[in-house]
Amino acid sequence: MSQPQGIIAAIRDGEPEFIAIRHAIHAHPELGFEEEATSRLVAESLRSWGYSVTTGLGGTGVVGQLQCGSGTRRLGIRADMDALPIHEETGLPYASRLPGKMHACGHDGHTAILLAAARYLAQSRNFDGTLNLIFQPAEEGQGGAARMMAEGLFDRFPCDAVFALHNGPTLPAGSFVVQPGVLAASADSVTITLTGKGGHGGMPHTCVDPVVAMASVILSLQTIVSRNLAPDQPAVVTIGAALAGSVCNVIPDSARLELTVRTFSPAVQQQIEQRLRELVTLQAQSFGVTAEIVWQPVTRVLINSPAETRIAREVAEAMVGPQGIVPLPAGAMGGDDFSWMLEQVPGCYVVLGNGIGSKGGCMIHNPGYDFNDEILSVGASYWARLAEAFLRG
């Protein structure tokens, strides 16, 4: 990729060290609330650069604080640290050494980006105020942001604004998506358990078969978006797991479905929940089984505040030019629990292009995905320049 003019020379010079850190984190992935080694690496690095470090916030979360000058402004920047329960298939020399776990979303890159910016800011100290660097655990659906907040994140480390980024495969490497308002979807996790009466597969008349009921429920759920929502209301109801039985000649007692529900509107979110509960309950009754529905909010609709988005865009545009600011791809309904933080503190979440095609274009949550090291210095320079702009003397 052509390098943006805004990359800071000191960050570019130190890039190999942080690429090595990224590869080390990638090779030793840790799932949500298990990020012990990653948290230690982060905490030790921050301490060595002069940050005041708090560990154990939200389980394995780390906050590094650095104060400079007499300014009263307080800035928060978040990076996520957790991996996913996916078996890596990249074949890379630094591929995951832990079967069934991999950094398939680029959080290893996000952590390395913020660490690179942290060292530069500690060395240059070209800001006036308080910098709070938030390294969050368990972003992947386990509520890491909410737990850090419940344990006093913004009470102990007040912020006037908070920012985060995520890499974006299929976007030009080093480009930025920066837009006010809704940028990411709410995400709810739904578990449906259908309970009947198991028995011999050759005598189905003596049983109440939850598998047949599950098949009917699966089909009925596909009508929620297509037949209950207006065509201009984007939403997704995806069944990611359908689990029942273990052998061909036994009808199980129960069957379970696991879903994700995505929307850009709290009202649509409520509408889908109401309709889903109606459909599942009535479908279950029609087959003589009982239904239990557990609805768990994972992320909220992520809404960037106008003033903070203006600052974020000014910094990004100064780095990559107007042509480097690109729109969010149509149909993207990813979610991020940074949305919980934005409900408490104004801020902005941006997307940093990871690349197109064979270099950085593989979609996240895929066993073939890898973060593109070529954008590490772009992201780190962005954070450094944002901190300097927000915390001006």
C-alpha positions as CSV (number, residue, x, y, z in Angstrom):
1,M,0.0,0.0,0.0
2,S,1.1,3.6,-0.4
3,Q,2.1,5.0,2.9
4,P,0.1,8.0,4.3
5,Q,2.1,11.1,4.8
6,G,0.8,11.3,8.4
7,I,2.7,8.3,9.7
8,I,4.9,9.4,12.6
9,A,8.6,8.7,11.9
10,A,9.4,7.4,15.4
11,I,6.4,5.0,15.1
12,R,7.5,3.8,11.7
13,D,11.1,3.2,13.0
14,G,9.8,1.1,15.9
15,E,7.3,-0.9,13.7
16,P,9.3,-4.2,13.6
17,E,9.2,-4.4,17.4
18,F,5.4,-4.0,17.6
19,I,4.9,-6.4,14.7
20,A,6.8,-9.0,16.7
21,I,4.6,-8.2,19.7
22,R,1.5,-8.7,17.5
23,H,2.8,-12.0,16.2
24,A,3.6,-13.2,19.8
25,I,0.0,-12.4,20.9
26,H,-1.3,-14.0,17.8
27,A,0.6,-17.2,18.4
28,H,-0.8,-17.4,22.0
29,P,-4.5,-16.4,21.8
30,E,-6.6,-16.1,24.9
31,L,-10.4,-16.2,25.0
32,G,-12.5,-13.6,26.9
33,F,-11.6,-13.2,30.6
34,E,-8.6,-15.5,30.1
35,E,-6.2,-12.8,28.8
36,E,-3.7,-13.3,31.5
37,A,-0.5,-13.4,29.4
38,T,-1.7,-10.6,27.1
39,S,-2.6,-8.4,30.1
40,R,0.8,-9.0,31.7
41,L,2.6,-8.0,28.5
42,V,0.5,-4.9,28.2
43,A,0.9,-3.9,31.9
44,E,4.7,-4.5,31.9
45,S,5.1,-2.5,28.7
46,L,3.1,0.4,30.0
47,R,5.0,0.5,33.3
48,S,8.3,0.5,31.6
49,W,7.3,3.6,29.6
50,G,6.2,5.5,32.7
51,Y,2.4,4.9,32.8
52,S,0.5,4.4,36.1
53,V,-1.0,0.9,35.5
54,T,-4.1,-0.7,37.0
55,T,-4.7,-4.4,36.4
56,G,-7.6,-6.7,37.1
57,L,-10.3,-4.2,36.1
58,G,-13.1,-6.2,34.6
59,G,-11.2,-9.5,35.3
60,T,-8.2,-9.2,33.0
61,G,-8.6,-5.6,31.9
62,V,-5.7,-3.1,32.1
63,V,-5.7,0.7,32.2
64,G,-2.6,2.8,31.7
65,Q,-2.7,6.4,32.7
66,L,-0.3,9.1,31.8
67,Q,-0.6,12.8,32.8
68,C,1.3,15.6,31.2
69,G,1.2,19.3,31.9
70,S,-1.6,21.0,33.8
71,G,-4.5,20.5,31.3
72,T,-7.8,19.3,32.7
73,R,-8.9,17.4,29.6
74,R,-9.2,13.6,29.9
75,L,-9.1,11.2,27.0
76,G,-9.8,7.5,26.8
77,I,-8.7,5.2,24.0
78,R,-9.8,1.5,24.0
79,A,-8.2,-1.6,22.5
80,D,-9.7,-5.1,22.8
81,M,-7.5,-8.1,23.6
82,D,-9.5,-11.4,23.3
83,A,-9.4,-14.1,20.7
84,L,-12.1,-16.4,19.4
85,P,-12.9,-20.2,19.7
86,I,-11.9,-20.9,16.1
87,H,-9.2,-23.3,14.8
88,E,-6.7,-21.4,12.8
89,E,-6.1,-22.4,9.2
90,T,-3.7,-19.7,7.9
91,G,-0.5,-21.8,7.9
92,L,1.4,-18.7,9.0
93,P,4.7,-19.1,10.9
94,Y,3.2,-17.3,13.9
95,A,-0.2,-19.1,13.7
96,S,-2.0,-20.1,16.9
97,R,-0.2,-22.7,18.9
98,L,-3.4,-23.5,20.8
99,P,-5.9,-25.7,18.9
100,G,-9.4,-24.3,18.7
101,K,-8.3,-20.7,19.6
102,M,-7.2,-17.9,17.3
103,H,-7.1,-14.2,16.8
104,A,-9.7,-14.2,14.0
105,C,-10.9,-10.6,14.6
106,G,-7.6,-8.7,14.8
107,H,-7.6,-7.8,18.5
108,D,-3.9,-8.8,18.5
109,G,-3.4,-6.0,16.0
110,H,-5.6,-3.5,17.9
111,T,-3.5,-4.2,21.1
112,A,-0.2,-3.8,19.3
113,I,-1.5,-0.5,17.6
114,L,-2.3,1.1,21.0
115,L,0.9,-0.1,22.6
116,A,2.9,1.5,19.7
117,A,1.0,4.7,20.2
118,A,1.5,4.5,24.0
119,R,5.3,4.3,23.8
120,Y,5.5,7.2,21.4
121,L,3.2,9.4,23.5
122,A,5.2,8.5,26.7
123,Q,8.4,9.5,24.9
124,S,7.2,12.7,23.2
125,R,4.7,13.9,25.8
126,N,3.4,16.3,23.2
127,F,0.0,16.7,25.0
128,D,-1.5,18.5,28.0
129,G,-3.9,16.6,30.1
130,T,-4.7,13.0,31.1
131,L,-4.4,10.0,28.8
132,N,-6.3,6.8,29.8
133,L,-5.4,3.8,27.7
134,I,-8.1,1.1,28.2
135,F,-7.1,-2.5,27.2
136,Q,-10.4,-4.4,27.4
137,P,-11.0,-8.1,27.8
138,A,-13.9,-10.2,26.5
139,E,-15.2,-8.1,23.7
140,E,-16.4,-11.1,21.8
141,G,-19.9,-11.4,23.3
142,Q,-18.9,-11.9,26.9
143,G,-19.5,-8.3,28.2
144,G,-16.0,-7.1,28.9
145,A,-16.9,-3.5,28.4
146,A,-19.9,-3.6,30.7
147,R,-17.9,-5.4,33.3
148,M,-15.1,-2.9,33.3
149,M,-17.7,-0.1,33.6
150,A,-19.6,-2.0,36.4
151,E,-16.2,-2.2,38.3
152,G,-15.8,1.6,38.1
153,L,-13.9,2.2,34.9
154,F,-15.1,5.8,34.3
155,D,-15.5,6.5,38.0
156,R,-11.8,5.7,38.6
157,F,-10.6,7.0,35.2
158,P,-13.0,9.8,34.2
159,C,-12.9,10.6,30.4
160,D,-14.3,13.6,28.6
161,A,-14.4,11.4,25.5
162,V,-13.5,7.9,24.5
163,F,-12.4,6.4,21.2
164,A,-11.8,3.0,19.6
165,L,-11.0,1.5,16.3
166,H,-11.5,-1.8,14.5
167,N,-9.8,-3.2,11.4
168,G,-12.0,-3.6,8.3
169,P,-11.3,-6.3,5.8
170,T,-12.3,-5.5,2.2
171,L,-11.5,-1.8,2.8
172,P,-8.4,-0.3,1.2
173,A,-5.4,-0.8,3.6
174,G,-4.9,2.3,5.7
175,S,-8.3,4.0,4.8
176,F,-10.7,5.1,7.5
177,V,-14.5,4.9,8.0
178,V,-15.4,7.9,10.2
179,Q,-19.0,8.9,10.4
180,P,-21.4,10.3,13.0
181,G,-24.5,8.5,14.3
182,V,-25.1,4.8,14.0
183,L,-22.0,2.9,12.9
184,A,-22.5,-0.7,14.3
185,A,-25.5,-2.8,15.1
186,S,-26.9,-4.0,18.4
187,A,-26.2,-7.7,18.9
188,D,-28.3,-10.0,21.1
189,S,-27.5,-13.6,21.8
190,V,-30.6,-15.9,22.0
191,T,-30.7,-19.5,23.2
192,I,-33.9,-21.5,22.5
193,T,-34.3,-24.8,24.3
194,L,-37.2,-27.1,23.1
195,T,-38.0,-30.0,25.5
196,G,-40.1,-33.0,24.6
197,K,-39.9,-36.7,25.5
198,G,-37.1,-38.8,24.1
199,G,-37.2,-42.5,23.2
200,H,-36.5,-45.1,20.6
201,G,-36.1,-43.8,17.0
202,G,-38.1,-46.8,15.7
203,M,-41.1,-45.9,17.9
204,P,-41.6,-42.1,17.4
205,H,-45.3,-42.4,18.4
206,T,-44.2,-43.0,22.0
207,C,-42.1,-39.8,22.0
208,V,-42.6,-36.1,21.7
209,D,-39.9,-35.2,19.2
210,P,-38.1,-31.8,19.8
211,V,-36.1,-32.2,16.6
212,V,-39.1,-31.9,14.3
213,A,-40.3,-28.9,16.4
214,M,-36.8,-27.4,16.1
215,A,-36.9,-27.7,12.3
216,S,-40.3,-25.9,12.2
217,V,-39.0,-23.2,14.5
218,I,-35.9,-22.7,12.2
219,L,-38.1,-22.1,9.2
220,S,-40.5,-19.8,11.0
221,L,-37.7,-17.6,12.3
222,Q,-36.8,-16.8,8.8
223,T,-40.1,-14.9,8.4
224,I,-39.4,-12.3,11.1
225,V,-37.2,-10.0,9.0
226,S,-38.9,-10.8,5.6
227,R,-42.5,-10.5,6.7
228,N,-42.6,-8.4,9.9
229,L,-40.1,-5.6,9.2
230,A,-40.4,-2.8,6.7
231,P,-38.0,-3.2,3.8
232,D,-36.0,-0.1,4.9
233,Q,-35.3,-1.6,8.3
234,P,-32.1,-3.6,8.2
235,A,-31.9,-6.5,10.6
236,V,-30.4,-10.0,10.8
237,V,-31.6,-13.1,12.6
238,T,-28.9,-15.8,12.2
239,I,-29.0,-19.3,13.6
240,G,-25.4,-20.2,14.3
241,A,-26.0,-23.5,16.1
242,A,-28.6,-26.2,16.0
243,L,-27.9,-28.9,18.5
244,A,-29.9,-32.1,19.1
245,G,-29.1,-35.8,19.8
246,S,-26.0,-37.8,19.2
247,V,-27.0,-41.1,17.4
248,C,-29.4,-41.9,14.6
249,N,-31.8,-44.2,16.4
250,V,-32.5,-42.2,19.5
251,I,-35.0,-39.3,19.7
252,P,-33.5,-36.8,22.3
253,D,-35.3,-35.2,25.1
254,S,-34.3,-31.7,24.0
255,A,-33.0,-29.6,21.2
256,R,-31.2,-26.3,21.3
257,L,-30.8,-23.3,18.9
258,E,-28.3,-20.5,19.3
259,L,-28.9,-17.3,17.4
260,T,-27.6,-13.8,17.0
261,V,-30.0,-10.9,16.3
262,R,-28.6,-7.7,14.8
263,T,-30.4,-4.3,14.3
264,F,-29.6,-0.6,13.9
265,S,-32.7,0.5,16.0
266,P,-33.8,-0.2,19.6
267,A,-37.4,-0.2,18.4
268,V,-36.7,-2.9,15.8
269,Q,-34.7,-4.8,18.3
270,Q,-37.8,-4.9,20.6
271,Q,-40.1,-5.8,17.7
272,I,-37.9,-8.7,16.7
273,E,-37.8,-10.0,20.3
274,Q,-41.6,-9.8,20.7
275,R,-42.2,-11.6,17.4
276,L,-39.5,-14.3,18.1
277,R,-41.0,-15.1,21.4
278,E,-44.5,-15.4,19.9
279,L,-43.4,-17.6,17.0
280,V,-41.2,-19.9,19.2
281,T,-43.9,-20.3,21.9
282,L,-46.7,-21.1,19.5
283,Q,-44.6,-23.4,17.3
284,A,-43.6,-25.3,20.4
285,Q,-47.1,-25.7,21.6
286,S,-48.2,-27.0,18.2
287,F,-45.7,-29.9,18.5
288,G,-46.4,-30.5,22.2
289,V,-43.0,-29.5,23.4
290,T,-42.1,-26.7,25.8
291,A,-39.8,-23.8,24.9
292,E,-37.4,-21.8,27.0
293,I,-36.0,-18.6,25.5
294,V,-32.9,-16.9,27.0
295,W,-32.3,-13.4,25.5
296,Q,-29.0,-11.9,26.3
297,P,-28.0,-8.4,25.1
298,V,-24.4,-8.4,23.9
299,T,-23.9,-4.9,22.3
300,R,-26.0,-1.9,22.0
301,V,-26.5,0.1,18.8
302,L,-23.2,1.9,18.5
303,I,-23.7,5.7,18.0
304,N,-20.8,8.1,17.4
305,S,-21.4,11.6,18.9
306,P,-21.0,14.5,16.4
307,A,-18.3,16.6,18.1
308,E,-16.0,13.7,18.8
309,T,-16.5,12.4,15.3
310,R,-15.5,15.7,13.8
311,I,-12.2,15.5,15.7
312,A,-11.7,11.9,14.6
313,R,-12.3,12.8,11.0
314,E,-10.1,15.8,11.0
315,V,-7.2,13.7,12.4
316,A,-7.8,10.9,9.9
317,E,-8.2,13.2,6.9
318,A,-5.0,15.0,7.8
319,M,-3.2,11.7,7.7
320,V,-4.7,10.0,4.6
321,G,-6.5,12.9,2.7
322,P,-10.1,13.1,1.8
323,Q,-9.7,10.2,-0.6
324,G,-8.7,8.0,2.3
325,I,-12.1,8.4,4.1
326,V,-14.4,5.7,2.8
327,P,-18.0,4.7,3.5
328,L,-19.0,1.7,5.6
329,P,-19.7,-1.2,3.2
330,A,-23.5,-1.7,2.6
331,G,-25.0,-4.5,4.6
332,A,-22.3,-4.5,7.3
333,M,-24.0,-5.4,10.7
334,G,-21.1,-6.0,12.9
335,G,-21.4,-5.2,16.6
336,D,-18.9,-4.0,19.3
337,D,-19.5,-3.7,23.0
338,F,-17.6,-0.4,22.9
339,S,-21.3,0.7,22.3
340,W,-21.8,0.4,26.1
341,M,-19.0,2.9,26.7
342,L,-20.5,5.3,24.2
343,E,-23.8,5.3,26.1
344,Q,-21.9,6.7,29.2
345,V,-19.2,8.8,27.6
346,P,-19.3,10.7,24.2
347,G,-16.9,9.4,21.6
348,C,-16.2,7.9,18.2
349,Y,-15.5,4.4,16.9
350,V,-13.7,4.3,13.5
351,V,-12.9,1.5,11.1
352,L,-9.3,1.2,9.7
353,G,-9.1,-0.6,6.4
354,N,-7.2,-3.9,6.6
355,G,-6.8,-4.5,2.9
356,I,-8.4,-6.0,-0.2
357,G,-7.9,-9.4,-1.8
358,S,-5.2,-11.7,-0.6
359,K,-3.6,-9.0,1.6
360,G,-5.9,-8.3,4.5
361,G,-9.2,-9.0,2.7
362,C,-10.2,-12.2,4.4
363,M,-13.3,-11.5,6.5
364,I,-13.0,-11.6,10.3
365,H,-14.3,-14.6,12.3
366,N,-12.9,-16.8,9.5
367,P,-10.1,-19.4,10.1
368,G,-8.1,-17.9,7.3
369,Y,-8.1,-14.3,8.6
370,D,-5.0,-12.4,9.7
371,F,-4.5,-8.8,10.7
372,N,-2.5,-6.8,8.1
373,D,0.8,-5.7,9.7
374,E,1.1,-2.9,7.1
375,I,-1.6,-0.9,8.8
376,L,-0.1,-1.1,12.3
377,S,1.9,2.2,12.0
378,V,-1.1,3.9,10.4
379,G,-3.3,3.0,13.4
380,A,-0.7,3.9,16.0
381,S,0.0,7.3,14.3
382,Y,-3.7,7.9,14.2
383,W,-4.0,7.3,18.0
384,A,-1.0,9.5,18.7
385,R,-2.2,12.4,16.6
386,L,-5.7,12.1,18.0
387,A,-4.3,12.3,21.6
388,E,-2.3,15.3,20.6
389,A,-5.2,17.0,19.0
390,F,-7.7,16.3,21.8
391,L,-5.2,17.1,24.6
392,R,-3.8,20.3,23.2
393,G,-1.9,22.7,25.5
